Amino acid sequence: MKFELPDIIAIGPALPLRVEDGLDDAVFNHPLTIKLDLPEDWIGTHIELRAATTVLDSLYSDDQRLYFDTLPDNRLYRLVKLDVAN
């Protein structure tokens, strides 16, 4: 199992992540629950989990950790911090 946060500081209000298990995705296609410690300025914000241009889930973090489900299919996902004031 491999979990990456590539180029985390270069993206701004988005955190890229990739989850890969090395198994055949056609057979092993069950989501995993990911627990992620958030940057301090993300606490109490609305967050979207995206793959390419598709929003997969809307999330809200009220503490330092964020829990979400994702497939370990080596796809590049992004957690995007939303500005709900606009």
C-alpha positions as a Markdown table, in Angstrom:
| # | Residue | x | y | z |
|---|---|---|---|---|
| 1 | Met | 0.0 | 0.0 | 0.0 |
| 2 | Lys | 1.4 | 3.4 | -1.0 |
| 3 | Phe | 0.0 | 6.8 | 0.0 |
| 4 | Glu | 1.6 | 10.0 | -1.5 |
| 5 | Leu | 1.0 | 13.7 | -1.0 |
| 6 | Pro | 3.1 | 14.9 | -4.1 |
| 7 | Asp | 4.1 | 18.6 | -4.3 |
| 8 | Ile | 2.1 | 19.5 | -1.3 |
| 9 | Ile | 3.4 | 23.1 | -0.9 |
| 10 | Ala | 3.3 | 24.0 | -4.6 |
| 11 | Ile | -0.5 | 23.7 | -5.1 |
| 12 | Gly | -1.9 | 26.4 | -2.7 |
| 13 | Pro | -5.5 | 25.7 | -1.6 |
| 14 | Ala | -5.4 | 22.1 | -2.9 |
| 15 | Leu | -3.6 | 19.0 | -1.6 |
| 16 | Pro | -2.9 | 16.3 | -4.2 |
| 17 | Leu | -2.8 | 12.7 | -3.1 |
| 18 | Arg | -2.4 | 9.3 | -4.7 |
| 19 | Val | -3.4 | 6.0 | -3.1 |
| 20 | Glu | -2.1 | 2.7 | -4.7 |
| 21 | Asp | -2.1 | -0.9 | -3.4 |
| 22 | Gly | -0.3 | -2.6 | -6.3 |
| 23 | Leu | -3.3 | -5.0 | -6.8 |
| 24 | Asp | -5.5 | -5.6 | -9.9 |
| 25 | Asp | -8.1 | -2.8 | -9.8 |
| 26 | Ala | -10.6 | -5.0 | -11.7 |
| 27 | Val | -10.7 | -7.4 | -8.7 |
| 28 | Phe | -9.6 | -5.3 | -5.7 |
| 29 | Asn | -11.9 | -2.3 | -6.1 |
| 30 | His | -13.1 | -1.5 | -2.5 |
| 31 | Pro | -12.6 | 1.9 | -1.1 |
| 32 | Leu | -10.2 | 2.6 | 1.8 |
| 33 | Thr | -10.9 | 5.1 | 4.6 |
| 34 | Ile | -8.1 | 7.6 | 4.7 |
| 35 | Lys | -7.3 | 9.6 | 7.9 |
| 36 | Leu | -5.4 | 12.8 | 7.1 |
| 37 | Asp | -4.0 | 15.5 | 9.4 |
| 38 | Leu | -4.9 | 18.8 | 7.9 |
| 39 | Pro | -2.9 | 22.0 | 7.7 |
| 40 | Glu | -3.9 | 24.4 | 10.4 |
| 41 | Asp | -5.6 | 26.9 | 8.1 |
| 42 | Trp | -7.9 | 24.1 | 6.7 |
| 43 | Ile | -9.5 | 23.3 | 10.0 |
| 44 | Gly | -13.2 | 24.3 | 10.0 |
| 45 | Thr | -13.4 | 24.7 | 6.2 |
| 46 | His | -15.4 | 23.0 | 3.5 |
| 47 | Ile | -13.3 | 20.6 | 1.4 |
| 48 | Glu | -14.0 | 18.8 | -1.9 |
| 49 | Leu | -12.4 | 15.5 | -2.9 |
| 50 | Arg | -11.8 | 15.7 | -6.7 |
| 51 | Ala | -10.5 | 13.4 | -9.4 |
| 52 | Ala | -9.6 | 15.3 | -12.6 |
| 53 | Thr | -12.6 | 17.8 | -12.9 |
| 54 | Thr | -15.1 | 15.6 | -11.1 |
| 55 | Val | -16.2 | 16.3 | -7.5 |
| 56 | Leu | -16.4 | 13.0 | -5.7 |
| 57 | Asp | -17.4 | 14.1 | -2.3 |
| 58 | Ser | -18.0 | 17.2 | -0.2 |
| 59 | Leu | -16.3 | 17.1 | 3.2 |
| 60 | Tyr | -16.2 | 19.3 | 6.3 |
| 61 | Ser | -13.5 | 19.2 | 8.9 |
| 62 | Asp | -14.2 | 20.4 | 12.4 |
| 63 | Asp | -11.0 | 19.3 | 13.9 |
| 64 | Gln | -7.4 | 18.6 | 12.7 |
| 65 | Arg | -8.2 | 15.3 | 11.0 |
| 66 | Leu | -10.1 | 14.6 | 7.9 |
| 67 | Tyr | -11.6 | 11.2 | 7.1 |
| 68 | Phe | -12.7 | 10.2 | 3.6 |
| 69 | Asp | -13.0 | 7.1 | 1.4 |
| 70 | Thr | -11.1 | 6.6 | -1.8 |
| 71 | Leu | -10.2 | 3.8 | -4.2 |
| 72 | Pro | -6.5 | 2.7 | -4.2 |
| 73 | Asp | -6.4 | 2.9 | -8.0 |
| 74 | Asn | -3.3 | 5.1 | -8.4 |
| 75 | Arg | -5.5 | 7.9 | -9.6 |
| 76 | Leu | -4.4 | 11.5 | -8.7 |
| 77 | Tyr | -7.0 | 13.0 | -6.4 |
| 78 | Arg | -7.1 | 16.5 | -5.0 |
| 79 | Leu | -8.5 | 17.8 | -1.8 |
| 80 | Val | -9.6 | 21.4 | -2.5 |
| 81 | Lys | -10.3 | 23.9 | 0.2 |
| 82 | Leu | -13.3 | 26.0 | -0.7 |
| 83 | Asp | -14.0 | 29.6 | -0.1 |
| 84 | Val | -17.6 | 29.5 | 0.9 |
| 85 | Ala | -17.9 | 33.2 | 1.5 |
| 86 | Asn | -18.0 | 33.9 | -2.3 |
